[in-house]
Amino acid sequence: MQEFIVAKVFLENANNEILVLRRSKTAPRRALEWDLPGGWVEPGEDPLQAAIRELEEEAGVIISSVKEVLKTTDERDDAIIIRHYVIGLAEHPEITLSYEHDIFKWVSKDTFLDTMQYQPHVDAFKVIYR
C-alpha cells in the first residue's frame, strides 16, 4: 500500500483568525474548494519544515516555526494518508497567492466550519480548537 504524507497549517493572525485558501479551478483535486495552506511532504523532509515551505510557496508567508498539534492517518483505497496538522502564528502577514489558489480569506474560529467543507480538516479543527 502506498503512503503519502501531508503537512497542513492552521495559520493564525493577530486577530486570532485562521487563513484559508480556495483551490484554483485548474486544481487536479477539489477544484474551487477551500483548503488550509500546506501540501505533500517530500521524501526525507521533516513535516514541520514541509509545512513552513508550503506556507511560503502557497501564500508567500514566511514564518520561522510551527507547532505540531495533531497527526492523523487515513486508509483510502490503496493508499495511506498521514496528515500532520500544525499551528503557525503571523501577526500581520501579507498574502501572495501562488497559481494553486485564487482567493484567500481570514475566518474566525466561530465561522471556520461554515467555510471549510473538506472533512479531514473539519475533523482536525474540532479536535484542535473545540
C-alpha atoms as an extended CHARMM CRD file, in Angstrom:
* protein
*
       130  EXT
         1         1  MET       CA              0.0000000000        0.0000000000        0.0000000000  PROA      1               0.0000000000
         2         2  GLN       CA              1.3790000000        3.4040000000       -0.9620000000  PROA      2               0.0000000000
         3         3  GLU       CA              1.9030000000        6.0060000000        1.7700000000  PROA      3               0.0000000000
         4         4  PHE       CA              1.5020000000        9.7610000000        1.3350000000  PROA      4               0.0000000000
         5         5  ILE       CA              2.4920000000       12.3280000000        3.9510000000  PROA      5               0.0000000000
         6         6  VAL       CA              0.8670000000       15.7680000000        4.0470000000  PROA      6               0.0000000000
         7         7  ALA       CA              1.5450000000       18.8330000000        6.2180000000  PROA      7               0.0000000000
         8         8  LYS       CA             -1.2570000000       21.3750000000        6.7420000000  PROA      8               0.0000000000
         9         9  VAL       CA             -1.0820000000       24.7280000000        8.5420000000  PROA      9               0.0000000000
        10        10  PHE       CA             -3.6470000000       26.4340000000       10.7320000000  PROA      10              0.0000000000
        11        11  LEU       CA             -2.0770000000       29.8880000000       10.3160000000  PROA      11              0.0000000000
        12        12  GLU       CA             -3.4280000000       32.3670000000       12.8630000000  PROA      12              0.0000000000
        13        13  ASN       CA             -3.1280000000       36.1540000000       12.6530000000  PROA      13              0.0000000000
        14        14  ALA       CA             -3.1630000000       38.8450000000       15.3480000000  PROA      14              0.0000000000
        15        15  ASN       CA             -6.9830000000       38.7950000000       15.3180000000  PROA      15              0.0000000000
        16        16  ASN       CA             -6.9960000000       35.0780000000       16.1420000000  PROA      16              0.0000000000
        17        17  GLU       CA             -8.3480000000       34.2570000000       12.6650000000  PROA      17              0.0000000000
        18        18  ILE       CA             -7.3150000000       31.2980000000       10.5030000000  PROA      18              0.0000000000
        19        19  LEU       CA             -6.1070000000       31.6170000000        6.8980000000  PROA      19              0.0000000000
        20        20  VAL       CA             -7.9990000000       29.5760000000        4.2930000000  PROA      20              0.0000000000
        21        21  LEU       CA             -7.1810000000       29.3910000000        0.5950000000  PROA      21              0.0000000000
        22        22  ARG       CA             -9.5010000000       28.4920000000       -2.2680000000  PROA      22              0.0000000000
        23        23  ARG       CA             -8.0470000000       25.9670000000       -4.6700000000  PROA      23              0.0000000000
        24        24  SER       CA             -7.9790000000       27.2590000000       -8.2500000000  PROA      24              0.0000000000
        25        25  LYS       CA            -10.2980000000       25.9340000000      -10.9420000000  PROA      25              0.0000000000
        26        26  THR       CA             -7.3330000000       24.1150000000      -12.5010000000  PROA      26              0.0000000000
        27        27  ALA       CA             -6.5490000000       22.1550000000       -9.3230000000  PROA      27              0.0000000000
        28        28  PRO       CA             -6.3360000000       18.4310000000      -10.0850000000  PROA      28              0.0000000000
        29        29  ARG       CA             -8.3960000000       17.5920000000       -6.9700000000  PROA      29              0.0000000000
        30        30  ARG       CA            -11.0670000000       19.5260000000       -5.0900000000  PROA      30              0.0000000000
        31        31  ALA       CA            -11.0860000000       22.4820000000       -7.5080000000  PROA      31              0.0000000000
        32        32  LEU       CA            -12.6980000000       25.6610000000       -6.1020000000  PROA      32              0.0000000000
        33        33  GLU       CA            -12.8450000000       24.2170000000       -2.5800000000  PROA      33              0.0000000000
        34        34  TRP       CA            -11.4570000000       25.9190000000        0.4990000000  PROA      34              0.0000000000
        35        35  ASP       CA             -8.2960000000       24.4360000000        1.9380000000  PROA      35              0.0000000000
        36        36  LEU       CA             -5.5940000000       25.0370000000        4.5160000000  PROA      36              0.0000000000
        37        37  PRO       CA             -2.1280000000       26.0150000000        3.3320000000  PROA      37              0.0000000000
        38        38  GLY       CA              0.1280000000       23.0030000000        3.0070000000  PROA      38              0.0000000000
        39        39  GLY       CA              0.8880000000       20.0380000000        0.8460000000  PROA      39              0.0000000000
        40        40  TRP       CA              2.9780000000       16.9450000000        0.2590000000  PROA      40              0.0000000000
        41        41  VAL       CA              5.9800000000       16.2580000000        2.4360000000  PROA      41              0.0000000000
        42        42  GLU       CA              8.9610000000       15.4660000000        0.2070000000  PROA      42              0.0000000000
        43        43  PRO       CA             10.8640000000       12.1910000000        0.7800000000  PROA      43              0.0000000000
        44        44  GLY       CA             13.2070000000       12.6600000000        3.7370000000  PROA      44              0.0000000000
        45        45  GLU       CA             11.7230000000       16.0740000000        4.6000000000  PROA      45              0.0000000000
        46        46  ASP       CA             10.6610000000       16.9010000000        8.1490000000  PROA      46              0.0000000000
        47        47  PRO       CA              6.8630000000       17.5120000000        8.2230000000  PROA      47              0.0000000000
        48        48  LEU       CA              7.2740000000       20.7510000000       10.2020000000  PROA      48              0.0000000000
        49        49  GLN       CA              9.7610000000       22.1020000000        7.6640000000  PROA      49              0.0000000000
        50        50  ALA       CA              7.4240000000       20.9940000000        4.8730000000  PROA      50              0.0000000000
        51        51  ALA       CA              4.6020000000       22.9950000000        6.4740000000  PROA      51              0.0000000000
        52        52  ILE       CA              6.8010000000       26.1110000000        6.6140000000  PROA      52              0.0000000000
        53        53  ARG       CA              7.9260000000       25.5970000000        2.9910000000  PROA      53              0.0000000000
        54        54  GLU       CA              4.3910000000       25.0130000000        1.7020000000  PROA      54              0.0000000000
        55        55  LEU       CA              3.0750000000       28.0890000000        3.5230000000  PROA      55              0.0000000000
        56        56  GLU       CA              5.6840000000       30.2360000000        1.7950000000  PROA      56              0.0000000000
        57        57  GLU       CA              5.0780000000       28.6080000000       -1.6090000000  PROA      57              0.0000000000
        58        58  GLU       CA              1.2810000000       28.8490000000       -1.4990000000  PROA      58              0.0000000000
        59        59  ALA       CA              0.6790000000       32.0990000000        0.3950000000  PROA      59              0.0000000000
        60        60  GLY       CA              4.0040000000       33.9410000000        0.3920000000  PROA      60              0.0000000000
        61        61  VAL       CA              4.0970000000       33.9190000000        4.1890000000  PROA      61              0.0000000000
        62        62  ILE       CA              7.4340000000       33.3430000000        5.8760000000  PROA      62              0.0000000000
        63        63  ILE       CA              7.4080000000       32.1010000000        9.4550000000  PROA      63              0.0000000000
        64        64  SER       CA             10.2610000000       30.5760000000       11.3970000000  PROA      64              0.0000000000
        65        65  SER       CA              8.4620000000       27.8940000000       13.3630000000  PROA      65              0.0000000000
        66        66  VAL       CA              5.2730000000       25.9130000000       13.6950000000  PROA      66              0.0000000000
        67        67  LYS       CA              3.9800000000       23.5660000000       16.3550000000  PROA      67              0.0000000000
        68        68  GLU       CA              2.5270000000       20.1720000000       15.5010000000  PROA      68              0.0000000000
        69        69  VAL       CA             -0.8340000000       19.7640000000       17.2000000000  PROA      69              0.0000000000
        70        70  LEU       CA             -2.3360000000       16.6910000000       15.5230000000  PROA      70              0.0000000000
        71        71  LYS       CA             -1.3060000000       13.7510000000       13.3890000000  PROA      71              0.0000000000
        72        72  THR       CA             -3.9450000000       11.6380000000       11.6320000000  PROA      72              0.0000000000
        73        73  THR       CA             -3.8110000000        8.5290000000        9.4820000000  PROA      73              0.0000000000
        74        74  ASP       CA             -6.4530000000        7.5760000000        6.9060000000  PROA      74              0.0000000000
        75        75  GLU       CA             -6.6040000000        4.4600000000        4.7560000000  PROA      75              0.0000000000
        76        76  ARG       CA             -8.2260000000        5.0580000000        1.3940000000  PROA      76              0.0000000000
        77        77  ASP       CA             -8.4440000000        2.5700000000       -1.4520000000  PROA      77              0.0000000000
        78        78  ASP       CA             -4.8100000000        1.5330000000       -1.9930000000  PROA      78              0.0000000000
        79        79  ALA       CA             -3.1600000000        4.3590000000       -0.0450000000  PROA      79              0.0000000000
        80        80  ILE       CA             -2.4160000000        5.5100000000        3.4660000000  PROA      80              0.0000000000
        81        81  ILE       CA             -2.5280000000        9.2820000000        4.0170000000  PROA      81              0.0000000000
        82        82  ILE       CA             -0.7220000000       10.6800000000        7.0380000000  PROA      82              0.0000000000
        83        83  ARG       CA             -1.5890000000       14.2930000000        7.8420000000  PROA      83              0.0000000000
        84        84  HSD       CA              0.4890000000       16.4790000000       10.1380000000  PROA      84              0.0000000000
        85        85  TYR       CA             -1.5190000000       19.4880000000       11.3180000000  PROA      85              0.0000000000
        86        86  VAL       CA              0.4770000000       22.4080000000       12.6810000000  PROA      86              0.0000000000
        87        87  ILE       CA             -0.3000000000       25.8430000000       14.0960000000  PROA      87              0.0000000000
        88        88  GLY       CA              1.6900000000       28.8540000000       12.9990000000  PROA      88              0.0000000000
        89        89  LEU       CA              1.4400000000       32.5000000000       14.0080000000  PROA      89              0.0000000000
        90        90  ALA       CA              1.8900000000       35.5040000000       11.7460000000  PROA      90              0.0000000000
        91        91  GLU       CA              0.6600000000       38.7650000000       13.2470000000  PROA      91              0.0000000000
        92        92  HSD       CA              0.1350000000       40.8510000000       10.0930000000  PROA      92              0.0000000000
        93        93  PRO       CA              1.0960000000       38.7150000000        7.1140000000  PROA      93              0.0000000000
        94        94  GLU       CA              0.8820000000       39.9270000000        3.5480000000  PROA      94              0.0000000000
        95        95  ILE       CA             -0.5910000000       37.1570000000        1.4360000000  PROA      95              0.0000000000
        96        96  THR       CA              0.7360000000       36.4920000000       -2.0760000000  PROA      96              0.0000000000
        97        97  LEU       CA             -1.0800000000       33.5460000000       -3.6220000000  PROA      97              0.0000000000
        98        98  SER       CA              0.5560000000       31.0200000000       -5.9250000000  PROA      98              0.0000000000
        99        99  TYR       CA             -1.1300000000       29.7250000000       -9.0700000000  PROA      99              0.0000000000
       100       100  GLU       CA             -2.5830000000       26.8740000000       -6.9770000000  PROA      100             0.0000000000
       101       101  HSD       CA             -5.1260000000       29.1730000000       -5.3040000000  PROA      101             0.0000000000
       102       102  ASP       CA             -7.2800000000       32.0530000000       -6.4870000000  PROA      102             0.0000000000
       103       103  ILE       CA             -8.7420000000       33.5740000000       -3.3030000000  PROA      103             0.0000000000
       104       104  PHE       CA             -7.8090000000       33.7340000000        0.3580000000  PROA      104             0.0000000000
       105       105  LYS       CA             -9.6530000000       34.8880000000        3.4320000000  PROA      105             0.0000000000
       106       106  TRP       CA             -9.2150000000       35.0380000000        7.1630000000  PROA      106             0.0000000000
       107       107  VAL       CA            -12.0010000000       33.3280000000        9.0750000000  PROA      107             0.0000000000
       108       108  SER       CA            -12.8020000000       33.4090000000       12.7490000000  PROA      108             0.0000000000
       109       109  LYS       CA            -12.7520000000       30.1880000000       14.6900000000  PROA      109             0.0000000000
       110       110  ASP       CA            -16.5220000000       30.6000000000       15.0580000000  PROA      110             0.0000000000
       111       111  THR       CA            -17.0360000000       30.5990000000       11.2730000000  PROA      111             0.0000000000
       112       112  PHE       CA            -14.2980000000       28.1810000000       10.1910000000  PROA      112             0.0000000000
       113       113  LEU       CA            -16.7360000000       25.2730000000        9.9900000000  PROA      113             0.0000000000
       114       114  ASP       CA            -19.0790000000       27.3480000000        7.7860000000  PROA      114             0.0000000000
       115       115  THR       CA            -16.2770000000       27.7540000000        5.2420000000  PROA      115             0.0000000000
       116       116  MET       CA            -14.2920000000       24.5190000000        5.3260000000  PROA      116             0.0000000000
       117       117  GLN       CA            -16.0280000000       21.5380000000        3.7510000000  PROA      117             0.0000000000
       118       118  TYR       CA            -13.1380000000       19.0580000000        3.4680000000  PROA      118             0.0000000000
       119       119  GLN       CA            -13.9210000000       16.5100000000        6.1700000000  PROA      119             0.0000000000
       120       120  PRO       CA            -10.3640000000       15.6910000000        7.3290000000  PROA      120             0.0000000000
       121       121  HSD       CA             -9.7360000000       19.4030000000        8.0040000000  PROA      121             0.0000000000
       122       122  VAL       CA            -13.1240000000       19.8010000000        9.6920000000  PROA      122             0.0000000000
       123       123  ASP       CA            -12.3440000000       16.8670000000       11.9700000000  PROA      123             0.0000000000
       124       124  ALA       CA             -8.8670000000       18.2160000000       12.7440000000  PROA      124             0.0000000000
       125       125  PHE       CA            -10.2830000000       21.6510000000       13.6000000000  PROA      125             0.0000000000
       126       126  LYS       CA            -12.7730000000       20.1000000000       16.0150000000  PROA      126             0.0000000000
       127       127  VAL       CA            -10.0080000000       18.1870000000       17.8150000000  PROA      127             0.0000000000
       128       128  ILE       CA             -7.6190000000       21.1450000000       17.9650000000  PROA      128             0.0000000000
       129       129  TYR       CA             -9.9480000000       24.0610000000       18.7400000000  PROA      129             0.0000000000
       130       130  ARG       CA            -13.0470000000       22.6170000000       20.4380000000  PROA      130             0.0000000000
